[in-house]
Amino acid sequence: MVLAIRETVTVEEGGVVRLCSHELSPGSRVEVIVIPETCSPHHVPLATFQGSARGVYDSPQQADAFIRTEQEQWDR
């Protein structure tokens, strides 16, 4: 059976999280999973990025040419 320790802690300055438990042996390796109770104040919805990056094509004409080429290949 796997030992699991569940603690609620407060994140310190710089994003530091401290976990103290007598059940942990000094020098042992552990896996830590952090699940915040609320979204970070810096949380940005993915939808805000839509259309903000440079596209694959340099111009609408290049996109149209690519689509025409693809359609021609489908029609064969």
N, C-alpha and C positions, 0 to 999 in steps of 0.2 A: 504494500500500500504506500502511496506517495504522501509525504508530509506536506501539508499546505498551511501557510500562515496568512491570515487575512487581517490587515491593519488599515485603519483610516488615519492618514497623516496630512499635515499641511505642507505644501510646497514652500521651500525657503527661497530667499533671494538667489537669483541666478538659476532657478529651476532645480535646486538641490532637494532631493527627497531622502530622508533618513528613516531607516527601519531598524529597530532594536528588538531582539528577541533572545531569550535564554535558550530557546530550542535550536538556535543556530550555533554550530561549532566554529571557532576561529580558524580561518584558512580554508574552509570548505567553499566550494563553488556553488552558486545558486542562480536560478533564473528568476528575474524580476519582471513582472508585467504591471504596467501602470494604466489604470482606467480612470480618467478624470470624471468627476461628477457632473461637470458642466463644460460647455464648449469654451475654448480659449477666447479671450477678448479679441484676439487677432484672427479668429476664424473668418474665412472669406468663402462664401458660397461659390462652388465651381462655375455656376452660371455667369458670374461676373467676368470670367476669363474668356467667355465665348466671343469670338471675333476680335480679341485683343492681340493675338499673335500674328506674325507674318504667315501668309499662306504658302501653299506648295508651289503655286504658279505666280510668275511675276506680273501677269496681266490677265484680265478676263478672256482675252483672245487666246492665250495659251491654254487656259482651261477648256474653252470651247473646242480648240483643235484636238486636245486629248480626248474629249468626249466623242467627237466625230470619228476619230480613229478607232476608238473602242466599239462604237456602234457599227462601223463598217466591218469590223472583225466578227461581230455577232451575226450580221446579216449573211455572211458567207456560208 
